[in-house]
Amino acid sequence: MGFNLEWVSRVRVNTQAVLKRAQSIQGQKLPKKQWQSAWLLKAVTCIDLTTLSGDDTPSNVHRLCMKAIQPVRHDLLRKMDMHDKGISTAAVCVYPSRVADAVRSLKAANSSIPVASVATGFPAGQTPLESRLQEVRSAVNDGATEIDIVINRMLALTGQWEAMFNEIRLFREACGDAHMKTILAVGELETLSNVYKASMVAMMAGSDFIKTSTGKEAVNATYPVAIVMLRAIRDYFLCTGHKVGFKPAGGIRTAQESLVWLTLIKEELGSEWLHPHLFRLGASSLLADIERQIYHEVTGQYAALHELPMA
């Protein structure tokens, strides 16, 4: 689908209705006991296990990859009769300069888990266009099969939607066969209408996923913003027949929150979206709390910090 300015420009978001819906989703009862554990394992398979720190090294990227391959302790999975179901995280997400390290570690472990890389001047997106494009090409050449790009927020805030569309198209071409997730940095878009418009433009330009945040903004993945993005995905699907994935990221730290996110996706988009090819959770510390909750369900006790392997 090409750029449709009329569709973008006529958008108005009913903020009060969005806030009411967000409140209702947080007030719902969540599954308990073995049903909760089943949902938590589903959440694990949708995690992009991430490290985006200035002190990332080949050794902690290797450790992250090993945790992605075996995200929950084998003895816990065995007691749940899930040890032979191939439970792993959906991907490993790193900076472009660490892609080769991640690819090497996963290949040595004979794992097919995809390597995702942030790019395009992450997190601000304020570097020259050519250097942003080169960053994408470099990550793909090093073996990344998923690229998380960031939009230029200035274009969104000043209403230059066609220019934003053209820029994302260039990133799409630079990605080649790699999946492209477009980060909207919703905490810096000011209004829910801008969030919807940016979502729609990103999808029109060929994004495989739209993602809430870099995790570096003051405000990251919130339920009101997610509802607006999910409604945009639904509208786009109804209009074009094309399914686009969704990835909340930033500040998702507890198992309880992951259950709310899964519930929201199921209610807004349906069970078809509850798979890694259409839903991801961007997180670094979430997995530790999920494993802790699973440990409690299996043993009846909460694990001490030294009893669970670090991610």
N, C-alpha and C positions, 0 to 999 in steps of 0.2 A: 504494500500500500504506500502511495506517495504522500506528500505533505498536504494536509487539508486544513487550511487556515480558518475556514468557516467553522469547522467542528471545534477547533481550539478556542476561537475567540468568543463563542457564544456560551461558554461554560460558566455556571454559577453554582457554588456549593452552599447547601443549607447547613451552616455550622452547628446550629442548635440540634438538628436531627442527627448529625454525625456524633456530637458529644453524647447524646442520649443513647445512641447505639453502642458507643464505646463503654459507657457506664454499664449497660446491660450485659455485655460480654464478660466484663470483669466480675459481675455478680453471680454468674452461673455456677452451679455445682460441678465439680470436676471428678473424674473417675477415681476410685480408691482401690487399694489392695492389688490383686493380680491384674486388674484391668488398667490401673494406673501404670504398673510396670510395663505392660504391653504398649501403652501409648508412649511411655518414656523411651522404650527401645525404638519405636518409630521415629521419635524426635532425634535420637542419636544418628540414625541413618540419613537424616536431613541436615546434619551440621556441616558447615564449612569450617573445619578446625583451623584456627587462625593464629598466626603470630605476626604482628606488625610493629615491632619495637626497634628502636635505634641500635640496640645491643644484640640483635639477632646474629647468631653465628651458625656455621655448618652443623655444630654439635647439637644446638637446641632445636634446629630445624629437623635433624635426624630423629631426635627424641619425639618431636611432634608427629612425624610420619609413623613412627612405631606405635604411638598412642592411637593414631587414626586407624591403623590396621587392626588393633585390638583395643577398642575403646572401653570395653567393660571387662573386668577380670574373668578369665575363662572358667574358674570354678563357680562363679555366680551364674554365668550363662548356662553352665551344665545343670545346675540345680533347677533352672527354669526350663530345661530342655530346649535351649536356644543356642547351644554351643556349636551346632553344625549348620546354622542358618546363614552364615556369611555376614554377620553383623559388623559393619565398619562405618566410619563417617562418610559423608557424601564426597568430600574433597578436602585437600589441604590448601590453605591460602597464605601466601607469603609475598614479600616485596620482589620486584623483578630480579634484583641481584642475587636472590636466594633461590630462584626457580631451579637452576641447575642442581643445587644441593638436594632439593626435595625430590626431583626426578631421579637422581642417582640413588638416594636412599630407598625410594619405593621400588625402583627397578631391581636393586640388590635383594630386596625382600620378596621379589616376584609378585608384587601387588599392582593391580590395575586402577587403584584410586587415582582420580584426576588431580592434577596440580593447577590451582587457580592463582593468578597473580593480579594484584592491583596495578594500575598504570595510569597514564595520562596526567601526570603531575599530582598524584594522590598525596595528601587529601584535598588540597586547595584548588587544583586544576588551573593554576595561574601561570604556568610556564608556556613558552611559545608553542604554537600548534605543531610545528615540525618535530620538536623534541618530544611532544606528547605522542605523536604517531610513531616515532622511532622507538619509544619505550614499549609500545604495544608489539611492534615487530620483533624487538629484542627478546621479550618474554616468550613470544610464540616460538621463535627460533631456538630458545633454550629448552623448550618442551612443555610450556604451559598450554593446556587445552581449554582453559576458561580464563577470560580476562574481565576483571571488574574495573570499568572505566568510571571516571567522575565527570559530570557535566560542568560546563562553565557557568557558574551561578549568575554572573553578571548578565549573561544573555537572557536568562529566565527573569531576573528582577527588572530588566528594562524592556521586557516584552518582545525581544528579538527571537521569536519562536522559529522562524524559517532558518535563521543563521544557526540556531542550536541544532535544528534538524540536519542541516548540511554538515555540521561538524561531527555529529554522531554517525552520519553515513560514512564519513571518512574513517572513523574508528572501526566501523563495521567491516569496511574493506580491508583495513590493516589486520584485523583479527583472522581473516581467512576462514578456515574451518573451525577455529576455536569458538566456543560459546561466549557471547558477550553479555555481561550483566552491567546495567547502567545505574550508577549511584546518583541519586537525586540530591543528596545532602539536605533533606527536608527541613532540618533545623534552621537553615539559612534562606529558605524560600519565602518566608514571611506570611503567606496566606495559604489556606487549603485549596483555593482556586488555582494558585500557582502550582501546587503539588499535583492536582489533577491534570493541568495543562502540560506540565513537564513529563508526567507519566505517559500521556497520550503521544506527545512528540517523540519520546524515546522509543515507544512501541512502533510508531509509524516509520522510524528510521532503522528498524531492524533489530532491536534489542531482543535477546532471548529471555532475559529476566529484567525486572526493574527492582532496585534495591533502595532501602530507605536512606541509609547513612554510611558515612565512612567510619563511624565510631569515634571520630576525633572532634565532632561538634559538641556544643554545650547541650543541645537537645538532639536525641537520636531516634530510635524506633519507638513511637508511641502508638497507642491503639487508634486514636482519631485519624492520624495521618495514614495508618495502614488501611483503615476502612475506605478512605478516599482512593488510595492506590488500587485496592482490590476491586472497587466499583469501576475504576477506569479499565482494569484488566477484563472485567466482565463485559463492559460496554464494547471494548475492542473485539473481544471474542464473538459477541452477538452480531457485530457488524461485519467482521472479516472471516470468522470461522477459525482464526489462528489463536492458539493458546500461548500466552506469555507467562513465564514464571514470576514468582515473588520471593524476595529475600529481605526480611527484617534484619537489621544488624545494629549493634551498639547498645550496651546496657542490658542485654539479656543474660542474666546470671543464674537464675534459679530454675529448678525443675518445674516448679509451679507455674512460672511464666511460660515455659515451653508448652505446657498443656493448654494454657489460654491461647497461645498462638495457633496451635493445631486446631483447637475448637473454632477459632475465628476463620481459618482457611476452609474448614469443612462446611461451616454455615454459609460463608459468602460465595465460595466457588465450587464446593462439592468435593467428594472423595477423590475424584480424578486428579485434583491438584495436590493430594497428600502423598506425593512421591518425590524423590530427589530431583527428577528431571523437570519438576515444576514448582518445587518449594524447597528453600534452603533457610537455615538459621545461621547467621554470621555470629560466631561466638568464640571466645578464647577460654573463659572460665566456666561456662555453662556445663560442659561435660562432667566436670568434677562433682558438681552438685547432683546431676542425674545419677551418676554411679553411686554416690552416697545414698540416695533414696532407694535405689535398687538393692544395695547392700542391706538396708534396713528391712525391706520387704522380704528378702531371702533369709536373713539371720535373726530378725527381730531386734537387732541392736544397731546403733549408729556407729560407723567406722571412725576410729581415730585417724588423724591425718596421715600417719605413717603406714596405714594399712591399705591405702589405695595408691596406685602408681600415678606419678605426676604427669600432666600433659606437657 
